[in-house]
């Protein structure tokens, strides 16, 4: 039977990542396929009939993780050392069938033949699956970590962006947005999902086939080469712009909100979906009796203010140097943030203008959700005589600047933008679960 060889990696890299498991998509674009002819049940390669079918891609399955790594690595596969390319060729021979002669189709018509779900195909040999995914990790990601003699980097080009911050010598206040509450953050701080056991287990990062199964691999902070940003699972992403922080979590990062988006695009209304998503959709009752009530996606987001310490990747500067001086997102990637280094929080109610992140939202500041540590906590955290005279004053200034009664924002690749529309002041928000928020 025809086998993939290292020279075939260029062909493989031309295939859209999820289409490695859904050959029906490139097949549907084939020039020699009658428009009403479905993909065949089998395809013959070297006189052997192989099933040709789409493989489901559940969230955080082995297929999902393949796509996550492959998206970053695909354009860089031929730059891998030969031993890593050989590992990938072995991986693809186990996971896929090579079409006859790697057909000379147009790029958007190319396909490979999945043998089945990866966890099934590699059953009893998860080390080989991990080796293949790890080779993609090596190709598509750069990393920094704390080594015995200081910061270690995967390439010298990354060294200028690898910081080792001692907050007693140099400190930088940053923000991180999300839905976690103050007490939880102060008690546990922030750890990336790959090093937070509950998430790591739930998202299959402790499966033997996953690269992050190995402690030495998951202990690093990774940077995605293709997307030129922080790895979603090994870096705690923070920003020096509080407005960027309150854009999180995004709709596309929240399972329930993505479900709502999909159903609205299929014709359902938010009013119809309110009972299905009682914590996510609310009736907005406006202060003015002349304005009719409306239904919107509504979330409460909290932006925490903290100081960086330890291993940090200067993602923003890396993007400036690789993309251009104006094409960057204001973020850094931290290895971890302890709860004692979190000093304040602002809370906003976000009323979304539509069902996509680009539609934006109007955020309303909630004074009742604001938090600030005691001066003594700052003294303990910094252990420096300037804790009150300089650091605490800076904290107060940062928090004061992040308190705006109403602001309209949307997430953009360069930070935030101003969407069309602005939600009027409201008197109450009525959720399907009976919760009522008032101004």
C-alpha positions as CSV (number, residue, x, y, z in Angstrom):
1,X,0.0,0.0,0.0
2,X,1.2,3.5,-0.8
3,X,2.7,5.2,2.3
4,X,3.1,8.8,3.2
5,X,6.7,9.9,3.1
6,X,8.3,13.1,4.4
7,X,8.0,14.7,1.0
8,X,4.2,14.4,1.2
9,X,4.0,16.9,4.1
10,X,3.7,19.8,1.6
11,X,0.6,18.2,0.1
12,X,-0.8,17.5,3.6
13,X,-0.2,21.1,4.7
14,X,-2.3,22.4,1.8
15,X,-5.5,20.7,3.3
16,X,-7.7,22.8,5.6
17,X,-7.2,21.4,9.1
18,X,-10.8,20.2,9.8
19,X,-11.1,18.7,6.3
20,X,-8.5,16.1,7.2
21,X,-11.4,14.5,9.0
22,X,-14.3,15.7,6.8
23,X,-13.3,14.6,3.3
24,X,-16.9,15.4,2.1
25,X,-16.0,19.1,2.1
26,X,-13.1,19.0,-0.4
27,X,-14.9,16.2,-2.2
28,X,-17.9,18.4,-2.8
29,X,-15.7,20.9,-4.6
30,X,-14.2,18.4,-7.0
31,X,-14.3,19.4,-10.6
32,X,-15.1,15.8,-11.8
33,X,-18.1,15.3,-9.5
34,X,-21.6,15.8,-10.8
35,X,-23.3,18.4,-8.6
36,X,-25.9,15.9,-7.3
37,X,-23.5,13.0,-6.7
38,X,-22.6,12.4,-3.0
39,X,-19.3,11.3,-1.8
40,X,-18.9,7.5,-2.2
41,X,-19.0,5.2,0.7
42,X,-15.6,3.7,-0.2
43,X,-12.7,4.6,-2.3
44,X,-10.2,2.2,-3.8
45,X,-6.5,2.7,-3.1
46,X,-4.0,0.1,-4.4
47,X,-7.0,-2.2,-5.2
48,X,-8.2,-2.0,-1.7
49,X,-11.6,-0.4,-0.8
50,X,-11.4,1.9,2.2
51,X,-14.4,3.5,3.9
52,X,-14.6,7.2,3.0
53,X,-16.6,9.0,5.7
54,X,-16.5,12.1,7.8
55,X,-15.2,11.7,11.4
56,X,-17.0,13.7,14.1
57,X,-14.8,16.4,15.8
58,X,-16.2,16.8,19.4
59,X,-14.8,19.7,21.4
60,X,-11.4,18.7,22.9
61,X,-11.3,15.3,21.2
62,X,-8.1,14.1,19.7
63,X,-9.3,15.4,16.4
64,X,-10.0,18.8,17.9
65,X,-6.5,19.0,19.4
66,X,-5.0,17.9,16.1
67,X,-6.7,20.8,14.4
68,X,-5.5,23.2,17.2
69,X,-1.8,22.2,16.7
70,X,-2.0,21.6,12.9
71,X,-3.3,25.1,12.3
72,X,-0.1,26.6,13.7
73,X,2.2,24.0,12.2
74,X,1.0,23.3,8.7
75,X,3.0,26.0,6.9
76,X,6.2,25.0,8.8
77,X,6.3,21.2,8.6
78,X,9.1,21.2,6.1
79,X,11.3,23.2,8.5
80,X,11.2,20.5,11.1
81,X,14.3,18.4,11.6
82,X,14.2,15.2,9.6
83,X,13.6,13.0,12.7
84,X,10.4,15.0,13.5
85,X,9.3,14.9,9.9
86,X,9.7,11.1,10.0
87,X,7.5,11.0,13.2
88,X,4.8,13.0,11.3
89,X,5.0,10.7,8.3
90,X,4.5,7.7,10.7
91,X,1.6,9.5,12.4
92,X,-0.2,10.2,9.1
93,X,0.3,6.6,7.9
94,X,-1.4,5.4,11.0
95,X,-4.2,7.9,11.0
96,X,-4.9,8.2,7.3
97,X,-4.9,6.4,4.0
98,X,-2.8,8.0,1.3
99,X,-4.9,8.6,-1.9
100,X,-3.5,7.1,-5.1
101,X,-0.6,9.3,-6.2
102,X,-1.8,12.1,-3.9
103,X,-4.2,13.3,-6.5
104,X,-3.2,16.4,-8.5
105,X,-6.4,18.2,-7.5
106,X,-6.7,21.9,-6.9
107,X,-5.8,22.9,-3.4
108,X,-9.4,23.2,-2.2
109,X,-10.3,19.8,-3.6
110,X,-7.5,17.8,-2.0
111,X,-8.3,15.2,0.6
112,X,-6.8,12.4,2.7
113,X,-8.7,9.4,4.0
114,X,-9.2,9.2,7.8
115,X,-9.1,5.6,9.1
116,X,-11.4,6.5,12.0
117,X,-11.4,8.4,15.3
118,X,-7.8,9.0,16.4
119,X,-8.4,7.6,19.9
120,X,-9.7,4.4,18.3
121,X,-7.1,4.1,15.5
122,X,-4.2,4.6,18.1
123,X,-5.8,2.5,20.8
124,X,-3.0,0.7,22.6
125,X,-0.4,3.0,21.2
126,X,-1.2,6.4,22.5
127,X,2.5,7.3,22.7
128,X,2.5,7.3,18.9
129,X,-0.4,9.7,18.8
130,X,1.2,11.9,21.4
131,X,4.5,11.9,19.3
132,X,2.6,13.1,16.2
133,X,0.8,15.8,18.0
134,X,4.0,16.8,19.8
135,X,5.8,17.2,16.5
136,X,3.1,19.6,15.4
137,X,3.6,21.5,18.7
138,X,7.3,21.8,18.0
139,X,6.7,23.0,14.5
140,X,3.9,25.5,15.2
141,X,4.8,26.9,18.6
142,X,7.7,28.7,20.4
143,X,8.1,28.5,24.2
144,X,9.7,30.0,27.2
145,X,10.1,28.4,30.6
146,X,11.9,28.8,33.9
147,X,15.1,26.8,33.7
148,X,17.7,26.0,36.4
149,X,19.8,28.9,35.2
150,X,17.1,31.4,34.3
151,X,14.8,31.7,31.4
152,X,15.0,29.0,28.7
153,X,13.7,29.6,25.2
154,X,12.9,27.4,22.3
155,X,14.7,29.7,19.9
156,X,17.1,32.6,20.4
157,X,14.9,34.8,18.4
158,X,12.4,34.6,21.3
159,X,14.8,35.6,24.0
160,X,14.3,39.4,23.7
161,X,10.6,38.9,24.4
162,X,11.1,36.5,27.4
163,X,10.8,38.4,30.6
164,X,11.6,37.3,34.2
165,X,9.9,39.9,36.3
166,X,10.8,40.6,39.8
167,X,8.0,42.8,41.1
168,X,10.3,44.3,43.7
169,X,12.6,45.6,41.1
170,X,10.2,46.2,38.2
171,X,6.5,46.0,38.3
172,X,3.7,46.2,35.7
173,X,0.0,46.3,36.5
174,X,-2.2,44.5,34.1
175,X,-5.9,43.4,33.7
176,X,-7.6,40.1,33.0
177,X,-11.3,39.8,32.3
178,X,-13.7,36.9,32.9
179,X,-16.6,35.7,35.0
180,X,-14.8,34.5,38.1
181,X,-15.6,36.2,41.4
182,X,-13.3,38.1,43.6
183,X,-12.9,35.5,46.4
184,X,-12.1,32.7,44.0
185,X,-9.4,34.8,42.3
186,X,-7.8,36.0,45.5
187,X,-7.7,32.4,46.8
188,X,-6.5,30.7,43.7
189,X,-5.1,33.3,41.3
190,X,-4.8,32.4,37.7
191,X,-3.3,29.3,36.1
192,X,-3.6,28.3,32.5
193,X,-5.8,25.4,31.7
194,X,-2.9,23.0,30.9
195,X,-1.8,23.4,34.5
196,X,-5.2,23.6,36.2
197,X,-6.2,20.1,36.9
198,X,-10.0,20.4,36.6
199,X,-9.8,22.0,33.2
200,X,-6.9,19.9,32.0
201,X,-8.9,16.7,32.8
202,X,-12.1,18.0,31.4
203,X,-10.4,19.1,28.2
204,X,-8.5,15.8,27.7
205,X,-5.1,17.3,28.4
206,X,-4.3,14.5,30.9
207,X,-5.0,11.8,28.3
208,X,-1.9,9.8,27.5
209,X,-2.2,10.8,23.8
210,X,-2.0,14.5,24.6
211,X,1.4,16.4,24.5
212,X,0.5,18.1,27.8
213,X,0.3,14.7,29.4
214,X,4.0,15.2,30.1
215,X,4.8,17.7,32.9
216,X,7.9,19.0,31.2
217,X,5.8,19.9,28.1
218,X,2.9,21.6,29.9
219,X,5.1,23.6,32.2
220,X,6.1,26.0,29.4
221,X,4.5,29.2,28.1
222,X,3.8,28.8,24.4
223,X,3.4,31.3,21.6
224,X,1.5,30.4,18.4
225,X,3.5,31.1,15.3
226,X,0.8,31.2,12.7
227,X,-1.7,33.2,14.8
228,X,1.1,35.2,16.4
229,X,-0.4,35.2,19.9
230,X,-0.4,33.3,23.1
231,X,-1.3,29.7,23.3
232,X,-4.8,29.4,24.7
233,X,-4.0,26.7,27.2
234,X,-0.4,27.3,28.6
235,X,-0.4,31.1,29.0
236,X,-2.4,33.4,31.3
237,X,-3.1,36.2,28.8
238,X,-3.3,39.7,30.4
239,X,-3.6,43.2,29.0
240,X,-2.6,46.7,30.1
241,X,-5.9,48.1,28.7
242,X,-8.9,47.5,31.0
243,X,-11.3,48.0,28.0
244,X,-9.8,45.0,26.3
245,X,-10.2,43.0,29.6
246,X,-14.0,43.6,29.7
247,X,-14.4,42.2,26.2
248,X,-13.9,38.8,27.8
249,X,-15.2,36.2,27.8
250,X,-16.1,36.6,24.1
251,X,-19.2,35.0,22.6
252,X,-17.0,32.7,20.5
253,X,-15.3,31.4,23.7
254,X,-18.6,30.6,25.5
255,X,-20.4,27.4,24.7
256,X,-23.9,28.5,25.6
257,X,-23.5,31.8,23.7
258,X,-22.3,30.0,20.6
259,X,-25.4,27.8,20.8
260,X,-27.6,30.9,21.1
261,X,-25.8,32.4,18.1
262,X,-26.3,29.3,16.0
263,X,-30.0,29.1,16.8
264,X,-30.6,32.8,16.1
265,X,-29.0,32.4,12.7
266,X,-31.4,29.6,12.0
267,X,-34.3,31.8,12.7
268,X,-35.1,31.7,16.4
269,X,-35.5,34.9,18.4
270,X,-33.8,35.7,21.8
271,X,-37.3,35.9,23.3
272,X,-38.1,32.4,22.2
273,X,-34.7,31.2,23.6
274,X,-35.0,32.9,26.9
275,X,-36.3,29.8,28.7
276,X,-33.6,27.6,27.2
277,X,-30.8,29.9,28.4
278,X,-32.2,31.5,31.5
279,X,-28.9,32.8,32.8
280,X,-27.7,34.2,29.4
281,X,-30.8,36.0,27.9
282,X,-32.6,38.8,29.7
283,X,-35.5,41.1,29.1
284,X,-34.2,44.6,29.2
285,X,-36.6,47.0,30.8
286,X,-35.7,50.6,30.1
287,X,-35.8,53.6,32.4
288,X,-37.9,55.4,29.8
289,X,-41.5,54.3,29.6
290,X,-41.4,55.3,26.0
291,X,-38.9,52.6,25.0
292,X,-40.2,49.1,24.5
293,X,-38.6,46.2,26.4
294,X,-36.1,44.2,24.4
295,X,-34.4,40.8,24.7
296,X,-30.6,40.6,24.6
297,X,-27.7,38.4,25.6
298,X,-26.5,39.7,28.9
299,X,-23.5,38.8,30.9
300,X,-21.6,40.1,34.0
301,X,-17.9,40.4,33.4
302,X,-15.2,41.2,36.0
303,X,-11.8,42.7,35.2
304,X,-9.2,42.0,37.8
305,X,-6.1,44.2,38.3
306,X,-2.9,42.5,39.2
307,X,0.9,42.7,39.1
308,X,3.0,40.5,37.0
309,X,5.8,38.3,38.5
310,X,8.0,35.5,37.2
311,X,8.1,34.2,33.6
312,X,6.2,36.5,31.1
313,X,6.1,36.7,27.3
314,X,6.0,40.1,25.8
315,X,3.5,39.1,23.2
316,X,2.6,42.7,22.2
317,X,6.2,43.6,21.3
318,X,6.7,40.3,19.5
319,X,3.6,41.1,17.3
320,X,4.9,44.6,16.7
321,X,8.2,43.3,15.4
322,X,6.7,40.6,13.3
323,X,3.4,42.1,12.0
324,X,4.3,45.8,12.0
325,X,4.3,48.7,14.6
326,X,0.5,49.2,14.4
327,X,-0.7,45.6,14.0
328,X,-0.7,44.2,17.5
329,X,-3.0,43.1,20.3
330,X,-2.2,44.7,23.8
331,X,-1.4,41.4,25.6
332,X,1.3,39.6,27.5
333,X,1.5,35.9,28.4
334,X,2.2,35.0,32.0
335,X,3.1,31.5,33.4
336,X,0.9,32.0,36.4
337,X,-0.5,34.7,38.7
338,X,-0.9,34.1,42.4
339,X,-3.9,35.4,44.2
340,X,-1.9,37.7,46.5
341,X,-0.8,39.6,43.4
342,X,-4.4,40.5,42.5
343,X,-5.3,43.9,44.0
344,X,-8.6,45.2,42.6
345,X,-11.6,44.4,40.5
346,X,-14.2,46.3,38.5
347,X,-17.5,44.7,37.4
348,X,-19.6,45.5,34.3
349,X,-23.0,44.3,33.0
350,X,-22.6,43.7,29.3
351,X,-25.7,43.9,27.1
352,X,-24.8,42.6,23.6
353,X,-26.0,44.4,20.5
354,X,-26.3,41.1,18.5
355,X,-25.1,37.5,18.6
356,X,-21.6,38.0,17.3
357,X,-18.5,39.5,18.9
358,X,-18.2,42.0,16.0
359,X,-21.6,43.4,16.9
360,X,-20.2,44.6,20.2
361,X,-21.9,45.4,23.5
362,X,-22.7,48.2,25.9
363,X,-21.1,47.8,29.3
364,X,-22.6,49.3,32.4
365,X,-20.4,49.8,35.5
366,X,-21.7,48.2,38.7
367,X,-20.3,49.9,41.8
368,X,-21.5,47.0,44.0
369,X,-19.1,44.7,42.3
370,X,-15.9,46.8,42.8
371,X,-13.2,45.3,45.0
372,X,-10.0,46.7,46.4
373,X,-7.5,45.1,48.8
374,X,-6.4,46.7,52.0
375,X,-3.2,48.7,52.1
376,X,-1.6,46.0,54.3
377,X,-2.2,43.5,51.5
378,X,-0.2,45.6,49.1
379,X,2.7,45.9,51.6
380,X,2.8,42.2,52.1
381,X,2.6,41.5,48.3
382,X,5.5,43.9,47.4
383,X,7.5,43.8,50.6
384,X,8.9,47.1,49.6
385,X,8.9,50.5,51.3
386,X,7.3,52.1,48.2
387,X,4.3,49.8,48.5
388,X,2.1,52.7,49.8
389,X,3.8,55.8,48.5
390,X,4.0,54.6,44.9
391,X,2.5,51.2,44.2
392,X,-0.8,51.6,46.1
393,X,-1.3,55.0,44.5
394,X,-0.8,53.5,41.1
395,X,-3.4,50.8,41.8
396,X,-5.9,53.5,42.8
397,X,-5.3,55.4,39.6
398,X,-5.7,52.4,37.5
399,X,-9.0,51.5,39.1
400,X,-10.3,55.0,38.9
401,X,-9.6,55.1,35.2
402,X,-11.6,51.8,34.7
403,X,-14.8,53.1,36.2
404,X,-17.0,54.4,33.4
405,X,-20.8,54.5,33.8
406,X,-21.5,53.3,30.3
407,X,-19.3,52.4,27.3
408,X,-19.9,50.7,24.0
409,X,-17.1,48.3,22.8
410,X,-16.4,45.5,20.5
411,X,-13.4,43.1,20.4
412,X,-11.0,43.6,17.5
413,X,-7.7,42.0,16.5
414,X,-5.9,45.2,17.6
415,X,-7.8,45.6,20.9
416,X,-11.2,47.3,21.0
417,X,-13.4,49.2,18.6
418,X,-16.5,51.2,18.8
419,X,-19.5,49.4,17.3
420,X,-22.6,50.9,15.9
421,X,-25.3,51.4,18.5
422,X,-25.5,52.2,22.2
423,X,-27.9,50.5,24.7
424,X,-30.0,53.0,26.6
425,X,-30.0,53.2,30.4
426,X,-32.2,50.5,31.8
427,X,-34.1,50.1,35.1
428,X,-33.9,46.3,35.4
429,X,-32.8,43.1,33.7
430,X,-35.1,40.1,34.0
431,X,-33.5,36.7,33.4
432,X,-35.4,33.5,32.7
433,X,-34.3,31.9,36.0
434,X,-36.0,34.7,38.0
435,X,-32.8,36.7,38.6
436,X,-33.4,40.5,38.4
437,X,-30.6,43.0,38.2
438,X,-31.3,46.6,38.9
439,X,-29.3,49.7,38.2
